[in-house]
Amino acid sequence: MSMLLVGCATTNENDVSRLGLIKERNELICGISGKIPGFSFLESDGNYQGIDIDICKAFAAAFTGDSDNVQYRPLTAAERFTAVRTGEIDLLSRNTTLTLSRDSLGGTD
């Protein structure tokens, strides 16, 4: 399991930190798969469940004071790193392996 958190990086918007933006909007935007039972899966009641969801909730609680202040953004494997680089999401919590080439992706250090 691997996660990418962009919380410490500054954004292009007036050098506001990602954490500052999360606190300002009072919501964490979390990238997930949404299709892997046990990790992140949409249940019949319309709620996501799984360890990736629990991780998102823990970060939301730490950053906003409420574990429910999280928006889940289902992403395909092809979309996940673009979403991190462009700032579409604050946290990537989904099945992802760390490789040397991925470690050097621009904008994710």
Stockholm file with secondary structure:
# STOCKHOLM 1.0

chainA/1-109         MSMLLVGCATTNENDVSRLGLIKERNELICGISGKIPGFSFLESDGNYQGIDIDICKAFAAAFTGDSDNVQYRPLTAAERFTAVRTGEIDLLSRNTTLTLSRDSLGGTD
#=GR chainA/1-109 SS CEEEECTTSBCTTTTCBHHHHHHHHTCEEEEECSEETTTEEECTTSCEESHHHHHHHHHHHHHHSCTTCEEEEECCTTTHHHHHHHTSCSEEEESCCCCHHHHTCTTCC
#=GC SS_cons         CEEEECTTSBCTTTTCBHHHHHHHHTCEEEEECSEETTTEEECTTSCEESHHHHHHHHHHHHHHSCTTCEEEEECCTTTHHHHHHHTSCSEEEESCCCCHHHHTCTTCC
//
